[in-house]
Amino acid sequence: MLTFRHRIVSSLSCLSTLTALAVCTLAEENLEEKQVALKDGDRIIFFGDSLTALAGQETPKQHVTKGYVRIVRETLQAKHPDKRIEVEWIATGGHTVPDLLKRVDNDVIAKKPTIVVVQIGCNDARRIPIETFRTGLEELHDRLQRAGIQVIQCTLTSVGEKHDGTNKDDTKLEEFAQVEREVARSKNIPLNDLRKAFVMYWKQNNPENQPTGILTYDGNHFTQAGHDFVAEQMLKKFK
C-alpha cells in the first residue's frame, strides 16, 4: 500500500513537472508570435546601431534603395490609412547597449513614442561582457516601460552569413542573442527573433555557405534584399 501511494505521489510530481515545462515552452513560443495592436496616433521609433542608422539614411546607395524603416512606414500607413502612424529611427553606428542608455531619455523618451523597437547586439557581442549587456538591456527596458512605452526586442543579426556556425563571432552572437530572448521573456514583451530568421534564411538560400552577399554586403550591414527581409520580419510584429 505504501509503495502504491509512493507511486501515485511520484506520478503526480512528474505530471506537475511536465505541465510546467509545457506551459513554459508555450509561453516562449507565444512570445515570438506576440503582436502589437496599432492604434490611432502611434509613434514608432526604431532604436539601435548602424543597422538602424543605415536603414534610416538609406545608405550606402550602391547597396540600398529603400531602407527597412521606410518600408515599414509606408506599409503600415497604407494598411492603416485611418490611423495617423508615424515611424522614425534613432541610431548611431558602433553603438552598444550602454550607448543606448546614455541617450534614451533625451533622444527617445523625450519624443514621446508609443512603441520602441530595440535592435542592438552585434557590437556588444564583440566588445562588452555579457552580464553588462544583460543588466544594461534590462535597465533600458525598465526605463522605456516606466515611460509607458510598448517595447519590441529584436535579437541581433549577423557578422558573417555562413549558416553552419563557422563565422568567427558566431558563438558570442548566439550567446548574446539568447540574452535578448531571456530579457524579452522576463519583461513579457514581443520578441522579433531576427537571429533565428536569418539563420533559417541562410540555410535555405546560401547553399554554398558564403560569408557575405546573401542579406548583407559585408556580413553585417544589409543589402536591399536584407532590408526587404528585415522589414518583412518587423511588420509581423504589428497588427
N, C-alpha and C positions, 0 to 999 in steps of 0.2 A: 504493500500500500504506500509505503514511504517512497519507494522507487518510482511508482506511478506518479505520485504527487510531484516529485522532483522533475520527472519528465514533462509534466504539464507546465510547471514553472519555467523550465528551460525552453520549451517550445514557445511560450508566451513572450519570453525575453527575446528570443530570436525574431519572432514576428514583429515585435516592437522596434527592434533594430532595423529590420528590413523596411518597415514602413517609414521610419525616419530617413533612411537612405533614399527611398523612393521620393519622398517629399522634397528632400534637399536637391536631388537631381532634377525634379520637375521645376523647382524654383529657379535653378541655374538656366534651364532651357527657356523658361518664360522670360527671364531677364533679357536674353538676346532677342526675343520676339516682342518685348515690350515697346510700345509706340507712344508718342506724344500727340495728343489730340490738339490740333491747331485752333486758335480762336481769333476773333477779330482784334486787330491791333498788335498781334505778336511781333516781337522784335527778336530775331535770331542772330547770335554772334558766334562765329567760328573763331576759336581761340587756340593759338599754338605757335609753331616754329616756322621754318622756311617752307614746309609743305603747304601750310595755310597761307603764308605770305605770297608765295608764287602763284597760288590759286587765285588770290585776290588781284595780284598785279598782272596776271596772265602773261608771265614771262618764264623762261626765255622764248622769244617769239618764234624761233625755229622749231620749237617743240610744242608750243601751246597756242591754240586758237581761242579756246574758251575754257576758263578755269572752272573747277567744280563749284565754287561759291556762286558764280553767275548762273551755272546750270541749275543749281538748287533753287536760286531766287526765281528765275524765270519759270521753272516748272511748278513751284508752289503757287506763284501768283496766277499762273494760268489755270491751275487746278482749283484754286480757291479765290475766284475773282471778287467774291463778296466779302472777303477778309482783307484788311489792309496789312499785309505781311511784309515786313522789312527783313532783309538778310544782308549782313555785313561781316567783315573779318577784322581781327586784330591779331597781329602776329609779327614776329621778328626772326630772321634766320639765325640759327645757332642756339635758340633759347631752350631752356630746360624748365622743369617744374619750379625750382627756386626763382627763376626769372619771372615766371608767370605770377608767382606770389607777390613779387615786388610791384607789379603793375596792375593787378586785378582790381584793386579799389578804384584807382583814378582812371584807368583806361577801359575798364569793362563795367563794373558795377555802377559807376557814375553815369553811364549811358542808359541805365535802366532797361536792360534787356529782360525779356521774359524767359528766353531759352538760351543757354550757352552750350555749345558743342566743344568739348576739350579734345584736341588731337595733339598728343605730345609723346615723347619717349625715346625716339631714335638717338637723339643727342645724349639724353640722360643715361641710357644703357652703356654708352661708351665713356662717360665722364664722372658720374657720381655714384656713391654707394647706394645699394638697392634700398636700404632702410631709410636713407634720406629721401629717396624717391617716394617711397610708400607714405611716410609721415607728411611730406610736402603735398602729395596728391590728396591725402585725407583732409589736410587743412584747407586746401584750395576748394574742395567740395563743401566743406563746412561753411566757409565764408560766402560762397555763392548761394548756398541753400538758406543761410541766415538772412540773406537779402531777398528771399522769396523767389529765387530763380530756379527754373527747371533745368537740371544739368543732364547732358548725354555724354557718356565717356566712350571714347574710341580707344582701341588698342593700337599700338604703334604698327608701322607697316614693314619697311624693309631697308636693309643695307646690303644689297645683293639679291638677285632673283632666282638663284638655284633652288629647286624645290625639294632637294634631298637633305637639307640641313647642313650643307657643307660651306655655306657662306661664312666668312671669318667671324662675324659677330652674332651668328645665329643663336648660340647658347645663351648669351646675355640678352638678346632681344626676346627670346621666348620667356626667360625669367621675368623680365620687366613687363611683358605683355600679361603674364599671369598675375602680377601685382595689380595691374589695371582691372583685370577681371574681378579680383578679390575685393578691391576697393569699391567697384561698382556694385557688387553684391552686398557689401556691408552698408552702403548708403542707399540701397534699393532703388537704383536709377537705371534707366535704359543703357544697354551696352551695345555699341557698334563694334563688333569684333573684326576689325579690318585685317588684323594679322591672319586670322583664320581664313578670311575670304581670299586674301592674297595668295596664301599657300595653296588653297584649293584651285585657284585660277591658274597658278603656275603648273600644277600637276596636270591640268587639262590642256594648257596652251603653250607649254615650254618643253616639248619632247626632247630637245637637245640639251636641256638643263643649262641654258645660257645665263650668265651672271647679270646681264642687262638687256634692255631692248624689248621687254615684254610690256610692262606697265610703267617703266622708268627709263630714262636715258643714261643714268649713271648708277643704277642700283638703288637709288634713294628717291630722287625727285621725279615727278610724274611727267610722262608724255601726255599727249592728248588722249590716248587710249586709257592711260592711268586716271586722268581727270574724269573721263566718262564713267569709268568703273567706280571710282570713289563717290562720285555724285549719285550713282545708282544705289550704292550701299547707304549713303546718307539719307536719301529720300525714303528708304524703307523704314526709317525711324519716325516718320511723321504720318499722321492720318487726318 
